[in-house]
Amino acid sequence: MNKLLTTLCVMTHCVKDQNGHSVVPSAPSTRMVELIISKFFENTNVKPEEVQIIVGFDKRINRQIDEQYHQNLEGLSSNYPNYKVLVNLSNSIEAIVTATQNFLNVIFSVETETYTIWEHDRPAIRPFDFRSVIEEMKVNKSINYIRFNEFYNNNERYPNLVENGHNPSDKIPLIPTYRWSNTPHICRTSTFKNWFSTFVYPTHNEGGFVEGPLCELLSFYIEKMGMEETVKRFGTFVYGNWNDEPLHVHLNGNSFM
């Protein structure tokens, strides 16, 4: 397992709400997950045989659409040499709880030095040197988390980047950030398991899921010791230079057909 470069983690679900509506209308088709995986390899300079792929399925008990979606997800194993489906089984329809459980289950199953999250409705849209990112994280312990931005690398849409902030790498372009996001990113596995995960709890604050409590944690550190020291300790960055274009786009799984 350790010879693999990273673990690509794709979280997915086909949850129905109280009114019986599917949150992912494309389910039980796997078209959306297939698109995300294929676009990832199309736009990065790594190969499927070099990467472990884990699809984390947030599954509901005794629901036919979930059973069919699970079966279809398992069927994708013939397309990739290092592919598996990890199921988080629940009766609950409270996504704040079950999606967080699903995320943690997947990350705690990772055996590679880093894991790479790529949400099931955010295809990569332009090439970037992902191999250099992985290689730099192996040797540069100042970097724990690198997000791949959905928006231009500036503070016009969501202010969270430190303009002219210190980049601890002379190999890859990085901008410090004081926000955590579940959107596509790469993270040092040991750091998340041994440190970040201990602060994750079910909450609707700051958007909930994993990013909510971790953003609250970052805000606490900033209040106590300032932004520069907080970013230095957490090692959180966004990939690219200032004003670089987005690396992925949000399809919105709630409407993807």
NORBELUR-V680933 format. One record per residue. N is the residue number from 0. RES is the residue in one letter. OMEGA is omega in radians with two decimals (999 if undefined). BURIAL is I if it has 16 or more other C-alpha atoms within 10 Angstrom, else O. D_CENTER is the distance of its C-alpha to the mean C-alpha in whole Angstrom. Layout:
n | res | omega | burial | d_center
N | RES | OMEGA | BURIAL | D_CENTER
N | RES | OMEGA | BURIAL | D_CENTER
This chain:
n | res | omega | burial | d_center
0 | M | -3.06 | O | 20
1 | N | 3.12 | O | 20
2 | K | 3.10 | O | 21
3 | L | -3.02 | I | 18
4 | L | -3.11 | I | 16
5 | T | 3.05 | I | 13
6 | T | 3.08 | I | 11
7 | L | -3.09 | I | 9
8 | C | 3.13 | I | 7
9 | V | 3.13 | I | 7
10 | M | -3.13 | I | 8
11 | T | -3.11 | I | 11
12 | H | 2.95 | I | 15
13 | C | -3.04 | I | 18
14 | V | 2.98 | I | 19
15 | K | 3.14 | I | 22
16 | D | -3.08 | O | 24
17 | Q | -3.12 | O | 27
18 | N | 3.09 | O | 29
19 | G | 3.13 | O | 28
20 | H | 3.09 | O | 25
21 | S | 3.11 | I | 22
22 | V | 3.09 | I | 19
23 | V | -3.05 | I | 18
24 | P | -3.13 | I | 22
25 | S | 3.14 | I | 21
26 | A | 0.21 | I | 20
27 | P | 3.06 | I | 22
28 | S | 3.11 | I | 21
29 | T | -3.07 | I | 18
30 | R | -3.08 | O | 19
31 | M | 3.12 | I | 16
32 | V | 3.10 | I | 14
33 | E | 3.13 | I | 16
34 | L | -3.11 | O | 16
35 | I | -3.12 | I | 12
36 | I | -3.11 | I | 13
37 | S | 3.13 | O | 16
38 | K | 3.07 | I | 15
39 | F | -3.11 | I | 12
40 | F | 3.09 | I | 15
41 | E | -3.04 | O | 18
42 | N | 3.06 | I | 16
43 | T | -3.11 | O | 16
44 | N | 2.99 | O | 18
45 | V | -3.07 | I | 17
46 | K | -3.14 | O | 19
47 | P | -3.12 | I | 18
48 | E | 3.13 | O | 20
49 | E | -2.98 | O | 19
50 | V | 2.94 | I | 15
51 | Q | 3.09 | I | 14
52 | I | 3.04 | I | 13
53 | I | 3.01 | I | 12
54 | V | 3.12 | I | 12
55 | G | -3.07 | I | 11
56 | F | 3.09 | I | 14
57 | D | -2.92 | I | 15
58 | K | 3.07 | I | 18
59 | R | -3.09 | I | 22
60 | I | 3.02 | O | 25
61 | N | 3.10 | O | 28
62 | R | -2.97 | O | 26
63 | Q | -3.11 | O | 27
64 | I | 3.10 | I | 25
65 | D | 3.13 | I | 22
66 | E | -3.13 | O | 24
67 | Q | 3.12 | O | 25
68 | Y | 3.10 | I | 21
69 | H | 3.13 | I | 20
70 | Q | -3.13 | O | 23
71 | N | 3.09 | I | 22
72 | L | 3.10 | I | 19
73 | E | -3.12 | I | 21
74 | G | -3.14 | O | 23
75 | L | -3.11 | O | 20
76 | S | 3.13 | O | 21
77 | S | -3.10 | O | 24
78 | N | -3.02 | O | 22
79 | Y | -3.05 | O | 20
80 | P | -3.07 | O | 21
81 | N | -2.99 | I | 18
82 | Y | 3.00 | I | 17
83 | K | 3.08 | I | 17
84 | V | 3.08 | I | 16
85 | L | -3.00 | I | 15
86 | V | 2.94 | I | 17
87 | N | -3.00 | I | 17
88 | L | -3.07 | O | 20
89 | S | 2.98 | I | 21
90 | N | -3.03 | O | 24
91 | S | 3.00 | O | 23
92 | I | 3.14 | O | 21
93 | E | -3.03 | O | 20
94 | A | 3.12 | I | 16
95 | I | 3.14 | I | 16
96 | V | -2.99 | I | 17
97 | T | 3.12 | I | 16
98 | A | 3.10 | I | 12
99 | T | 3.08 | I | 12
100 | Q | -3.14 | I | 14
101 | N | 3.13 | I | 12
102 | F | -3.08 | I | 9
103 | L | 3.11 | I | 11
104 | N | -3.12 | O | 13
105 | V | -3.07 | I | 11
106 | I | -3.13 | I | 10
107 | F | 3.04 | O | 14
108 | S | -3.09 | O | 15
109 | V | 3.14 | I | 13
110 | E | 3.10 | I | 16
111 | T | -3.07 | I | 15
112 | E | 3.08 | I | 15
113 | T | 2.94 | I | 12
114 | Y | -3.14 | I | 8
115 | T | 3.10 | I | 6
116 | I | 2.99 | I | 3
117 | W | -3.05 | I | 5
118 | E | -2.95 | I | 6
119 | H | 3.13 | I | 9
120 | D | -3.11 | I | 11
121 | R | -3.13 | I | 10
122 | P | 3.02 | I | 12
123 | A | -3.05 | I | 12
124 | I | 3.06 | I | 16
125 | R | -3.07 | O | 17
126 | P | 3.01 | O | 18
127 | F | -3.03 | O | 17
128 | D | -3.08 | O | 18
129 | F | 3.13 | I | 15
130 | R | 3.11 | O | 17
131 | S | 3.09 | O | 18
132 | V | 3.14 | I | 15
133 | I | -3.11 | I | 15
134 | E | 3.14 | O | 19
135 | E | 3.14 | I | 19
136 | M | 3.10 | I | 16
137 | K | -3.03 | O | 19
138 | V | -3.06 | O | 22
139 | N | -3.06 | O | 21
140 | K | 3.06 | O | 20
141 | S | -3.09 | I | 20
142 | I | 3.11 | I | 16
143 | N | -2.99 | I | 14
144 | Y | 3.07 | I | 10
145 | I | 3.11 | I | 10
146 | R | 3.06 | I | 8
147 | F | -2.84 | I | 9
148 | N | 3.05 | I | 11
149 | E | -3.09 | I | 12
150 | F | 3.06 | I | 16
151 | Y | -3.12 | I | 18
152 | N | 3.02 | I | 18
153 | N | -3.06 | I | 20
154 | N | -3.09 | O | 21
155 | E | -3.09 | O | 23
156 | R | 3.13 | O | 20
157 | Y | -3.11 | O | 18
158 | P | 3.09 | O | 20
159 | N | -3.11 | I | 18
160 | L | 3.14 | I | 18
161 | V | -3.13 | I | 21
162 | E | -3.11 | O | 24
163 | N | 3.09 | O | 25
164 | G | -3.07 | O | 24
165 | H | 3.02 | O | 24
166 | N | -3.09 | I | 22
167 | P | -3.11 | I | 22
168 | S | 2.99 | O | 22
169 | D | -3.11 | O | 25
170 | K | -3.10 | O | 23
171 | I | 3.13 | I | 20
172 | P | -3.12 | O | 20
173 | L | 3.04 | I | 18
174 | I | 3.11 | I | 18
175 | P | 3.06 | I | 18
176 | T | 3.13 | I | 16
177 | Y | 3.07 | I | 17
178 | R | 3.03 | I | 14
179 | W | 3.08 | I | 10
180 | S | 3.06 | I | 8
181 | N | 3.13 | O | 5
182 | T | -3.01 | I | 5
183 | P | -3.13 | I | 4
184 | H | 2.98 | I | 5
185 | I | -3.07 | I | 7
186 | C | 3.05 | I | 9
187 | R | -3.01 | I | 12
188 | T | -3.10 | I | 12
189 | S | 3.14 | I | 16
190 | T | 3.13 | O | 15
191 | F | -3.10 | I | 12
192 | K | -2.98 | O | 15
193 | N | -3.07 | O | 18
194 | W | -3.03 | O | 17
195 | F | -3.04 | I | 14
196 | S | -3.09 | I | 14
197 | T | -3.13 | O | 18
198 | F | -3.11 | O | 17
199 | V | 3.10 | I | 15
200 | Y | -3.12 | I | 17
201 | P | 3.12 | I | 18
202 | T | 3.04 | I | 18
203 | H | -3.13 | O | 19
204 | N | 3.06 | O | 19
205 | E | 3.13 | O | 17
206 | G | 3.07 | O | 15
207 | G | -3.11 | I | 14
208 | F | 3.12 | I | 12
209 | V | -3.04 | I | 10
210 | E | -3.12 | I | 10
211 | G | -3.13 | I | 14
212 | P | -3.14 | I | 15
213 | L | 3.04 | I | 14
214 | C | 3.05 | I | 15
215 | E | 3.12 | I | 18
216 | L | 3.11 | I | 18
217 | L | 3.13 | I | 18
218 | S | 3.11 | I | 21
219 | F | 3.14 | O | 23
220 | Y | 3.14 | I | 23
221 | I | 3.14 | I | 23
222 | E | -3.04 | O | 26
223 | K | -3.01 | O | 28
224 | M | 3.08 | O | 27
225 | G | -3.03 | O | 26
226 | M | -3.06 | I | 24
227 | E | -3.13 | O | 24
228 | E | 3.13 | O | 25
229 | T | 3.14 | I | 21
230 | V | 3.12 | I | 19
231 | K | -3.10 | I | 21
232 | R | -3.10 | O | 21
233 | F | 3.13 | I | 17
234 | G | -3.06 | I | 16
235 | T | -3.04 | I | 14
236 | F | 2.96 | I | 14
237 | V | -3.11 | I | 13
238 | Y | 3.02 | I | 14
239 | G | 3.09 | I | 17
240 | N | 3.13 | I | 21
241 | W | 3.13 | I | 22
242 | N | 3.02 | O | 22
243 | D | 3.13 | O | 20
244 | E | 3.12 | I | 19
245 | P | 3.11 | I | 15
246 | L | 3.11 | I | 13
247 | H | -3.12 | I | 12
248 | V | 3.14 | O | 14
249 | H | 3.11 | O | 13
250 | L | -3.02 | O | 15
251 | N | 3.14 | O | 15
252 | G | 3.14 | I | 15
253 | N | -3.13 | O | 18
254 | S | -3.11 | O | 20
255 | F | -3.14 | O | 19
256 | M | 999 | O | 22
